[in-house]
Amino acid sequence: MRITIKLDGFDHAAALAYAVLWLDKERGRWSREAHDGFELPPWGTWRSAPDGTLLLDPDTLQAVLMLHGLRLNAPAGIAGATGTDDPSACAPSESQKGRANYFGCGADGESRAPDAGHWHVQCIDRESTVAEHEVFSDEPDAVSGQSAHAHDAGSLAM
C-alpha cells in the first residue's frame, strides 16, 4: 500500500510552502515527490510512534517529521474495531488529516524547535507495485539491478 500525503501550513515556512510524500507501508519507506519552501531528504524510512508516524532521515535516522494521528500499522476497519472510539486508531483513509511537526534536516546536527503544520491523505494506492526505477532509495532498481546511488545524475534523465 502506498499513501500520498500533502504537507502544508507550517508556521515558519514561506506562505506557500508544501511537500507531497509517498509512504510505502510494506517497505517502511517514504519518498519526497514534490516540495517547495522547506527542505526534506529525497527519501527515508518511517516508524510508528505512540502519537502517530515518524519520518526519519536515511543517513542520520533522526526524525524529520512527526505526523500526529497517522497510524500506518493500525488494522483496517472502522473506529471502535481496535477497542477504542478514537477515529485515528484505524488504518489511514483518504481525506484523513492531522497535525505535523517538522524538525528540519541537514548535517549541522543542531536540535531545532519543531515547526507546526498540517498533513492530509490525498490518495491511497492499495495495489502493490514495483517501481521501474528506485530513484529515492538504496534498493536495487527493477530494470538495471543497481541502486539509485550507483547511477550518475545523467543516467536518470528521461
C-alpha positions, 0 to 999 in steps of 0.5 A: 500500500502506498499513501500520498500525503500533502504537507502544508501550513507550517508556521515558519515556512514561506506562505506557500510552502508544501511537500507531497510524500509517498509512504510505502507501508510494506517497505517502511519507506517514504519518498519526497515527490514534490516540495517547495519552501522547506527542505526534506531528504529525497527519501527515508524510512518511517516508524510508528510512534505512540502519537502517530508516524515518524519520518526519519532521515536515511543517513542520520535516522533522526526524525524529520517529521512527526505526523500526529494521528497517522497510524500506518500499522493500525488494522483496517476497519472502522473506529471502535474495531481496535477497542477504542472510539478514537477515529485515528486508531484505524488504518489511514483513509483518504481525506484523513488529516492531522497535525505535523511537526517538522524538525528540519534536516541537514548535517549541522546536527543542531536540535531545532524547535519543531515547526507546526503544520498540517498533513492530509491523505490525498490518495491511497494506492492499495495495489502493490507495485514495483517501481521501474526505477528506485530513484529515492532509495538504496534498493536495487532498481527493477530494470538495471539491478543497481541502486539509485546511488550507483547511477550518475545524475545523467543516467536518470534523465528521461 
